[in-house]
């Protein structure tokens, strides 16, 4: 397990400066880069912890603030009021803006001398799981871990055809993780996603756990330790290809 260093950086995207949490192993070796996509609660302690875990595993991990346009420095807890506020900012995002910000984050990593220039990973949770499914369309994303991304089968940020209709554009391998007791993602939607990945011959696996929404986050009521541990092992296997 590597020693790490971490802190906040600015990712340029045109005139926009995106706050991002960068965590990296203390080494001069060239290692793969991974983008970590937040839930609706901001780049909070849980998301920073995921980035740190990836850094300890040998990746340079960066978590961009995807609400930068409407709520700089946004970070809240998990109360109902926090959830309502986070959803308000989620509803102000668009797929094109999100993809632009993630591409800018990839470009930021590529400019670092100690990051591999090809074959990036992405991991996201909740709304970030949905956004990560979108980001799998970007040509430089080689491995995607999408955790309980609600709405993939029914909508896309900003409106338009549901994100599932972009499945054919996925370039690399995608692992999707769902709880079969998730009230936000009916099991039939999970089946639709699995069927779309299969129909378009995308390299993928779909993992279902006896758990609710947010089962990976140890700060949420739905945290499920066995499911989280199993899922993390699968993520580690997935990112070995980077």
N, C-alpha and C positions, 0 to 999 in steps of 0.2 A: 504494500500500500504506500503510495507516494506521499511525500510532504507536499503541501499546496500553498499557494498564495492566492488571494482573492480581493476584489474591490470593484468599484464602479468606474465605468468608462463611458465615453460618448461615441455613438455610432452615427456617422454622417449619412444622411439620405437626402440629397439636395439641400434645401434650406433647413430641413428638420434635423435636429440633433437628438438621437434616441438614447435615453439612459439605458445602460445594460450592465448587468452583473457578470463579471468575468472571473472564472475560477480555473486555475491551471496548475499542473504539477510543476514543482521546482526542478526543471531540467532543461538543458539546451537541446535535447533530442527533438526531432521533428515528429509530431504526434497528430492524430486525427482531431478534427474539430466537431463539436456537437452543439446544436442550438436547442435551448430549453425554453419551451413556450408555457407561459403562466396560465393559471386559472383566472377567473374573473376578479380575483382578490389581489391582483398585482404581483410584482416580483417580490413576494413576501418570504418569510423565513423558510417555509416549506420548499419553495422553488429554489431559493439560494442553497438549501441543503442538498437538493437533487444535483445542482451544478457542482457542489463540493464533492459529492459522492462520485460523480463522473470524473472529476479532476483526480481524486485519489486512485481511481482505476486507470489513470493514464491518458485521459482526454483533456483537451482544452475546451471548456464548456462555457457558453455565454447565454444569458437570459435577457433578451431585449424587452423593454417595457412596451407592450403592444397597445397601451392606452395613452401613449405619449402625446398624441394630438389633442386629446380632450381632458386628460388628467395627469399631468407630469407628477412624478414621485408618488403615484397612487399605490397605497398599500393599506388593506383593511383586514379585519378578522373574519369570522365565519358566522356572525349573527345574522338574523333575518334582515335587519336594516343594512348590514354590510352587503348581503347578497343582492338586495334590491338595488343598491347603489352600483355594485359591480355590473349588474345586468344592464343598467342604464348606459354605462360606458361601452359595454359589449355591443349594444344595439346601435351605437354610433360608428362602429367600424365597418369597413367594406373589404371584400376579398382582395380587390386590387391593391388597396393600401397595405393590408397585412402581408401580401406576397412581396410587395415592394420593400417593406421593412425587413422581412426575413432575408430577402436577397441582399439588402444592404449589410445585414449582419454577417452573411456568408462572405461578402466582399471584405468586411473588416477582418474576419479571421484569415482570409487568404493573404492579406497584406502583412500578417505576422510571420516573421521568418521561421518560427518554430512550429508552424501548422502545415499539415499536408495540403496541397493546393487542389486536390480532387477527392471526391468521395466523402461527403459530409453526412453526419447523422443529425436526426431531429427527434425530440421527445416532447410530448405535450400532454396536459391534463385538463379534463373538463372542457371548457371552451378552447383551451389550448390543444386538447386532443383533436377537436374539430379543425382548428387552424393547422395543426400538424398534418392532418390528412390532406388539406389543401396544399401545404408546402411540399408534400411528396411529389407534386407535379413539377417542381423546380428541377432542372436537369442535373444540378450538382448534389442533390440529396440522394444518397445511396441507400440509407437505412433509416426507417421511420418507425417510432414507437408511439402509437396513438392510444392514450388512455381515456376511456369513457367519454368520448367526444359526442355530446348530445347534438342532435339536429343534422347529422351528416346526411341522413336519408331524406330529410324533409325541407331543408333550407340552406342558404349560403349567406354569409355576412354581407349586409348591404342590399340583399335581394337578388333575384334571378333564379336560375335553375339550381336545384339542390346540389350540394357538393358531391354527392355520390355520382352524379352524371359526369364528373371529371375523372372517374376512376381509371379509365383507359389511358390517361395521360401520366399515370404514376410510372416513374422510371426505374426505381430500385425495389428493394424488399420492404414490405410493410407488415408490422406486427400490430394487431389491434387487441386491446384488453377491455373486457366488459364484466360488470357484475350482473348476474342474472336476476337480482332483486332490485335493480336500479329503477326507481320510479320515473326518471327522466329519459330513459332509453328503453322502450318496450323491446322484449326479446324478438319480436318480429322485425324490428328495425336492425337489430344485430344480424339477423338472418339475411336481410336484404343486402347489408354491407358484405357479408361473407359471400353471398351469391354473385355480387358485382365483381368482387376481386377474383373469384373463380372464373366467371364468364370472360373476363378480359385477360385471363392468364397472367395475373400479377403474382410475382413471388410474394407469398404471404403466409401468415398464420393468424388465426383468430382464437383468442384465449377467453374462456368464460369461467367465472368464479362464483361460488355461492356467497355473494356479497352485494352490498348496495353501491350507491354512487360515492365516489371519493375514497374508495377502499385503500388506495395507496398512501394516502396522507395521514400520518400519525397524529395530526392536530385536529382531525375532523371526527365527528361521532361515528361515521361509517367505516373508520379504519378497521381493516381486517389483516392482522399480522401474517397468517399463513398465505393468504392471497398476495399480499404485498411482497413477501419474500420470494414466492414462486415467480411473480411477474418480474421482479428485479433480476432474478437469474436468467430469465428469458431475454431481458434487455441486454444483459451482459453478453449473452450468446449472439444476439443480433448485431451488436456493435463490434464484435470481433472481426467482422468482414471489412471494416473501415481501414 
